[in-house]
């Protein structure tokens, strides 16, 4: 029986969120680890934009947006109701993360490339968004309340990336958000999807992932 194929890159936050959804939903798939600096031709053949993650389903359908991969997984199996309540609010948080926050995150992390503003100015933009998350988490365990939701998993890799630009600053200024992030960083769900794999080569079999 054919199984889905995932093109992924270990450190990409978009790919992380997709892998966490696949793991949570316990979906067996073939993992193809690629290098963003040397992307395989087969990736471009099925998704011309050449970004990860890309999920190729057994019927040939291609899903090449990470949130669409996550929602496809949850449509199959969502045992803890990650995406059964507050769906519009969750979608709004995710859209803001993928547009506004990602814009400032890139400039914060790669501030040497973006000389239009200073590091401190980029950090201040990140701080504004982190303050919003921290206020939520002062009152509740997760972004939508007292249980994990899709939005937590979708935002976590990006918060992690931004936090590690200056981890001391992050921990000092955002206690509740820092505690939230740490829970996910040490969770079996996250650690299970951060295993290292050999780079996939064209015409070879990928790694079978079973949960």
Order of alpha helices (4+ residues) and beta strands (2+ residues): beta-alpha-beta-alpha-beta-beta-alpha-alpha-alpha-alpha-alpha-alpha-alpha-alpha-beta
